Amino acid sequence: MALQFFDGFDDYGLYSVSNPGSFGTVYIVHSTSTSGIYPNIVTAGAFGGYALGIGSAASGDNNQEWLHPLTTPVSTFIIGARFLFNNPHGEGLGFSFSDTSDNVLVQCQLLQISGNSTLSVTVNGSHAPTTITGTLIGSTNYTLLAGIWYELECEVTIGTGTSGSVIVRINGVTVLSLTGKNTQGTAGATIGYAGVFASTYNYANVSIYWDDLYGCDTTGAAPFNTFLSTVAGAMGPAVTTLFPNSNSSVAMTPSTGTNYSNINGSTFQTTAYNSGTAAGQQDLYGLPLPSSVTGFAIGNILAVQTTFVGNENTAGTCSLGSTIESGGTTYQGVAHTMLASPFKYTDIWLVDPATGANWAPAKFNTAGQVFCGAKRVV
């Protein structure tokens, strides 16, 4: 595993910490908010769609942190995302790396107060910090402008004594490089969670937006063993989400309407779903062209991710897996054991399973080349 997660925040509906919706999220959310909050998923994506938004509706602090658990804990991890803030003062934002027990290891934070920006790296900080917390191991100044998308990337190697390191890049350029540092502090020796955080400081109508998040380690082959801005451009990779727009072949029972129409929205609904009552039942759906997504032009495809929300509503054991059809053959992802409550599951396809090679843009630029769906395995 090299690319451990990526997210465009387009398929959560209007999720918020105070109203988390009807299904679980793969993120662990820390919040110390003391004022009204904006919805955490907002229609302000980097190129249309949604974004993860954190902000204050009234004067006061609003501090939130979204951490993604790693499939495989590692000692070196890279995270990147686009960010934008809408006000020239009163924000702090950055990345947080925690050990397997979710104790903070390293935080990389950009603090923006009245147009003055400081980039700091600390160890042993606190979740959803209201200020820069922990022990400072390095810092620099960096000027940020409101209303502009930036790409922030950070690579952290956990180590004691002088064996740890941190590299921070903005728009593909290294702005801080720390070597010979103790990045473990009093926490564990491996990274188990990584994600974003943001804080607004005693100002009204301040928002910070995150989009196009990725996280990868250095255990695999290129390009996922380094910063993705080196292969995707200074602004990093773009993530777009395609919702099914037709039935290809369906065997599950729709609760209402047609199968694809029950699952082609960003908001999960308990009244619209497809159910499989026997092992082997499978739905496959057609997809729109990526060009139909506002502002998105397909280029090199680094990876494809299939996503579904599922749960078990009867006694016994049920497992469900996402499926993808390419080259006329259907391939199955991981078989996930369903929980009693709806939960979101994802599978990452680094290569086209039909060829074993990188995904060809033509597979998605031409209708009917790729289908996706889900299959009841047990």
N, C-alpha and C positions, 0 to 999 in steps of 0.2 A: 504493500500500500504506500503510495506516494502522495497522491491528491486525496486528502482525508475528508474534505467537505468544500462545497461552494454553494452560494445562495444569492438570489436576486431579490428576495423578499416579496415575490409577486403572488404567492399562493397561500397566504395566511388570512386573507380577508382583512378587516380592520381590527387586527389583534391589538390588545393593550394589556398592560400589567394589571390594571384595575378591572378589565373585562377580557379575560384570556380566551373567550370563545368556547367552542364545543369540543375541541380536541386538544390533546397534548402537543407540546412542541419539543423538538429535540434540544432546544436551548435551556440552560439553567439561567433563570433571571434573578439578579440581585437588584434590589431597589431600596433607596433610603429617601424617597421623595417626601418633601414637606409642603408641596404646593400642587395646584392642579396640573395635570399632565395632558399633553396632546396624545392622540392615538399613536401607538408605537409603530404601526404600519400605516404610512401616509402616501398619498398620490403625489410623490415628488421624486420619482426615480431619476437616475442619472440620464437615461434616454427614454423616458416614459415609464409607465407601470408604477410600481410601488417602491418605497424605500423604508428602512428602519428609521423612524423619527423619534427623537428624544428632546423634550423641551418643556418650558414653563408657560402656563397660561396667565400667571399672575406673578408678581414679585415674590421671590423666594427661591430656594434651591430645589432642583430636581435632578436626581442622580440615579442612573440605571446602568446595568451591566448585563450583557447577553453573552454567555459562554457556551461554546459547542464542545461536547465531550469528544475526545479523540478515539477513533476506532482502535488504535494501537498507541499507547503511551510511548513517547520518545524523548530523548535528551536534547534534540535540536528540532525546532519547528519554525516555519515561516507563515506569517499571516499577512494578508493584504486586503484593502478595501478602498473604495472611493468615499470621500466625505465632503460635506458642505455645511457651512453655518450661515445663518441669515442676518447676523448682527455683529458689528465690529467690536463688541466687548462682552465679557461675562460668560465665557465658555471654557470647558476643559474636555478633552476627548482623547481617546487613544486605545491601545490594545492591552489586554491583561492575559497573563499566562499563569495557570494554577497547576499544582501537583495533582496526583490521582485522588487525593482527599479534598480537593478544591481549596487548598491553602494557597494564597497568593505567592507566587515566585517572583515574577518580574512584571512591571508595568511601564509602558512607554506612553507618556502623556504630553500632549500639546496644550498648554495653558494660554488662553487668549483673553487678556484684560485690557480694554480700551485701546485696542490696536497694537499692543505689545505682546509678542508671542515668545514663549519659552518651551523648548522641547527637553523633557527630562526623562531619565530612566532610573527607576528605583527598584529595590528588592524589599520583600516583607511588607508590602503595602496593604491596604484594606480594600474590600470589595466596594464597588460603586462609590469611589472616593469623592468627597466634597472639595478637597484640595489635593495637592500633591502629597502623597503619603509614603511612608517607608523610608529606607535609607538610600540617599542619592548616590549613584555610581557614575553619573555623567550627565552633561546638559549642554545645550547650545541655543542660540537664538535663531528664530525663523519667522519671517514676515508672512502673514496670511491675509487674504482679502475675503471679505464677506461675499456670498452669492456666487462663488466659483467652486467647481468640483476639483478636488485634489485626489491623488492616489497616495495613500500611506501604506508602507510595507515595513515589516520588522522581522528579523531573524534572531532568535534567541537560542543560545547553547547554554544549558545548565551545567554548572560546575562549581566546585568549592575552591578555596584558595585563589589561584590565578588561572584556573582552567575554563572560566566562563567567558562568554562574549555576547555582544549585542550589536547588530547593524540596523540602522534605520534609514529608509529611503523615502523621498517625496518626489513624485512625478518621475520616477526612474533614476534619480540622482541621490547618491549617498550623502546624507547630511550629518550623520553621527555614527562613528565606528568606535566601539569600546572593546578592548581586548585585555586579557589578564585580570578579569574581574571575578569576584565571588557572586554568582547569580543564583545560587541555591539558598543562601541565607539559612533560615531555620526550617524551611519547608522540605519536601521530598526531593528525590534526585531526578525525577522525570516529569514531563509535562503531560497532564491528563485532560486539561481543559484549556481552550484558548478562545478569545472573542473580543468584542468591542465594548467600550463604555463611554459615557458622556455625562457631563454635568453642566447645568446652567446656574449661574451664581447671582441670585438676588436681582434679576432683571426680568421684566415681563416681556412676553412675546419673543422669546429667544428659542430657536430650534436648531438642532444638529441632525443632519441626515447621513445615514450610512447606506451604501449600496454596493453590489457586485463584490461580495465578500468571498475570499478563498483562504484555505489553509492547507499547507502541504509540508511534508517532511523531506529529509534528504536520503531516504532509504531506497528510492527507486531510480529509474532512468530519467533522462531529460524529457520534457522540460520541467518536471515537477520536483527536481532536486535543487532548485534555485528560485530566485524571485521571478514571478511570472511576467513582470514588466519587461524582462529581458527578451521575451519572445512575443508578448502581446502588445508592446508599445508602452510608452511612458505612463499612460493612464491605466495600465493593467488590463486584465481580461474583462469583457462585458458579458453579463449573464442575461439571457432572455428566457421567458417561460412561455411554452406553447400549451394551450388547453385543447383537448380533443374537440373536433368539429364534425365528426361523423362516426357511424359504426362501420367497422370492417367485418368482423365476425364476432358474434356475442352469444354466450351461453348462460350468463347469469340472469337473474330475474330482476327487472327494474321495479322499484317501489312505485314509480309514476313515470309517465312520459317514455322517452327512449333512453337506452343505456348511457350513451355519451352525454346527453343533456343533464343527467343526474350528477355528473362529475366534472363538468367543464367550467365551473366557476371558481373564484378564488376563496369563497367562503364556504366552509363545510356546513352541511345542513342535515339534521337528523331525520328529516322527512323526505329527502331525495337521496337515494342510494341504490346500489346494485348488490344483490345477495347471491352467494353461491352455497348451495345446500349439499353438494357432493364433491369429493376430490376429483380434480381434473377439469372442472368447469373453468372456462377462460373467456375473458372479454378482450378484444383488440379494437382499438379506435384509430381513426385517421387523424392527421394533424394538419393545421394550417401551415403555410410557408412562413418562415421567419420574417420575410419582407413585409408581412402583414402587421408586424409589431412596430408601432410608431417610433421612428428614429433609429431603427435597428437595421444594419446592413451586414449580412453574414460574411465572415471571412474565414480564417482558419478555425477549425473546431478543435479545441483542446480536449474536451470531454463532453459526454452526454449524461444527464441524470434523469432517472425515472422516479416519480414520487406518487404515493397514494396514501389515503387515510383509511384505516380498517379497524374492525373490532369483532369480537366473538360475542354473539348475543344468545347462545344456547349452551347447555351443559356439554362438556367434553372439550377436546383439544382441536384447534383449527389453526392451520398455518396458511399464509397467503404470501405470494411473491409477485413482484412486478415482472412484466414481460416486455420484450421489444422484438419486433420483426424487422429484419434487414435481409435483403437478398432473397426474399421468399421463405426464409426459415425463421422460426420463432425461438427466442432464447429466454431463459428464465434467470432472474436475479436471485438473491438470497431469500430462502423461505423463512418468513418471520412468524413466530408464534403470536397469535392475536391475543390482546388483552381484553378485559371486559369493557373498558372505556376506549373510545376512538383515539387513535394515535397516528402520527405522521411517520412514514417510513420512506427511506430513500435508497437508491442503488446507483452507483457511479460506474459508467461504462467508459473506460479510458480509450479503448479502441473499438472499432466496428467488429462485432463478434462474427460477422459473415466473412471478413477478410483477414482479421488479425492485425490490420494496419490502422493508421490514424483515420478518423472519420473524414470522408470526402464531402466538401460542401454541397456537391451535386445531390447527395442523398437527401438533403433537406431543402434544396432549391427547386426540386422537382416533386410535385405531389405524388403520393402513393408509393414512395420509396421506403419510408420508415413508418411503422405503426407501433403504438404502445398500448399497454393494458395491464391486467392483473389476472392471476390464476390461483385458484384454491388448490393447494398442494395436498393437504391432509384435511 
